[in-house]
Amino acid sequence: MNLKQKKENLSLKINNSLEDYYFDVQSMGSPSALDESQLAKLVTKLAVGVATVWWTALELKDYIKLRKAHSEFEESINDFLSRKDS
């Protein structure tokens, strides 16, 4: 396989995988033709999206809390060491 074919294959794989990563309502067709499988697909994507946002918010909150605690700890160590030197 030459380089051009490898690039095309990789591009196709990326495009195919990206189709599953966003909320796709264009593939549904007309609103009157909504069947159970399409509804389940939309609900599943919505649930995964909400869970991802919720989990990211929790991770950010923990990161900020740990960062603040770490900076307070560093500050107290620096204060302690500066008193020891004087």
N, C-alpha and C positions, 0 to 999 in steps of 0.2 A: 504494500500500500504506500503510495507516495504521500508527500506532505500535504498536497492540496486535498486529497481524499480524506486524510486524517482530520484536517481543519473542518471540512464539510461535515464529517461524522460527528465531531465534537460540537459543532454548531447545532446540528439537529438534536443531539442529546440534551444540550442546554435548553433549547427552545421547548422540547417536549417536557422537561422537568419543570420549567417555569410556569407551564400551564396549570400546575397544581398549587402554585403558591399565591394566588390572588383570588379575590372574590369575583368569580366569572358569572355574569348574568347574561352575557351576549349569547352564550351557547344554549340558552333555554328555549329559544324560539318564541312563538307568540305566547302572551300571558294566558290565553285560554287553553293552551296545550300543556299545562303544568301537570305532570304525573308524579307519582310517589317517589320514584327514584331521583328525579330532579329536585324535589322538595327535600329529600333526605340529604342529597349532596349539598344543597345550600345551607341547611341547618347544621350539618357537620362542619362545613367551612366556617360558618359564623361562630360556632362553639369553639373551634380550634383557635380562631382569631381572638376571641374574647379571653380565652384561657392564656394565650400568649401575652396579650397586653397585661393581664392581671399578674402573671408570673414575672414579667419584666418590671412592673411597678414594685413588686415585693423585693426583687433583687436590687433595684436601685435604692430603695429605702434602706435595706441592710447595708449596702455599700456606703451610703452616706453616713449611716450611724457608726459603722466601723471606722470610717475615715476620720470622723469627728473624735471618737474615742482614742484613736491612734495619735492624733495631733495633740490631744490633751495629755496623753501619757508622755509623749516626747517633750512637751513643755514642762511637765513636772520633773522629768529627769534632768532637763537642762537647768532648771531652777535649783535642784538638789546639787548638781555638780558645780554650779557657779557659787553656791554657798560654801561648798567644801574647799574650793580653791582660795577663798578669801579669808 
